[in-house]
Amino acid sequence: MRIDVVSIFPEYLAALDLSLIGKARREKLLDLNVHDLRDYTHDRHRTVDDTPYGGGAGMVMKPEPWGAALARIATESPVSNAPLGDKPILIVPSPAGAVFDQEMAYELAEAQHLAFACGRYEGIDERVLEYASEAFDVRPVSIGDYVLNGGEVAVLAMVEAIGRLIPGVIGNPESLIEESHSDGLLEYPVYTKPGTWEGREVPEVLLSGNHGKIARFRRNKQLERTATRRPDLIVQLDASTLNRHDRDT
Ligand SMILES: N#Cc1c(-c2ccc3ccn(Cc4ccc(CN5CCCCC5)cc4)c3c2)n[nH]c1N
């Protein structure tokens, strides 16, 4: 997978050189390119923003640098020149976007080429998204119902959530099976040595070696946690998921 990220703070994305995503880049599982939007300006001050038409607080990101950056990325895309004529996907982090979730992460992990446009100030001139839709499948996406100062934090979260789903990135793919949201429920609690810590014991069933009982204990903990912490997820569960847990714990 190729990923391109455009930002006026490219150093914000340095975290993507670390840990599993950094390892995936070094092992060529991920071709991740970070671009400084200011490299696509032509004035002495490398200007990327201006006052909003119609008035209002703050500044808006100018269209010209974005147009040049996205045009460059589109021409380099391994997808847009493909015979099928697919388009690379352009994710535009925005408080006004569709909410990013695990289902979207799985969908985007299938893409050959993702580009991310990190806005700042009050956002990017809307004409950029219209222009980009000629060469990209443009997706405004939000990572949650709160307001950040720009798109970079959202890109870090999405690239990690998507990147870890790419085959070979996570050492043990089994660990992807039982994590939160993989089956519509929150994950169960985990424990490790020592067996007693600060007077607190590990649940005895986990020491029993009875895999059936352990599975039931964990399932019930998933349901218990989801019902108390995310009741909104419970209503979305189908009967088979809810009835799969056993009363015998
Ligand atoms: N993903 C994600 C995000 C973001 C996010 C993503 C990208 C940018 C680019 C700039 N900002 C800051 C910002 C955004 C909106 C406003 C409100 N204005 C009101 C008047 C009309 C214009 C907009 C102010 C400042 C961003 C925030 N926040 N929260 C998420 N989950």
The ligand as an ORCA input file, in Angstrom:
! r2SCAN-3c Opt
* xyz 0 1
  N     -10.519     14.355     11.689
  C     -10.773     15.212     12.413
  C     -11.121     16.196     13.377
  C     -10.828     17.555     13.463
  C     -10.134     18.457     12.512
  C      -9.650     17.964     11.295
  C      -9.092     18.836     10.380
  C      -9.000     20.186     10.675
  C      -8.538     21.319      9.967
  C      -8.694     22.434     10.768
  N      -9.235     22.013     11.925
  C      -9.530     22.903     13.040
  C     -10.899     23.476     12.972
  C     -11.922     22.804     12.368
  C     -13.222     23.389     12.352
  C     -13.429     24.595     12.915
  C     -14.828     25.219     12.904
  N     -14.986     26.192     11.800
  C     -16.303     26.796     11.954
  C     -16.593     27.785     10.822
  C     -16.484     27.115      9.467
  C     -15.128     26.492      9.336
  C     -14.828     25.544     10.487
  C     -12.391     25.251     13.508
  C     -11.105     24.692     13.533
  C      -9.446     20.667     11.909
  C     -10.010     19.810     12.831
  N     -11.362     18.003     14.605
  N     -11.973     16.992     15.233
  C     -11.857     15.867     14.522
  N     -12.373     14.648     14.855
*
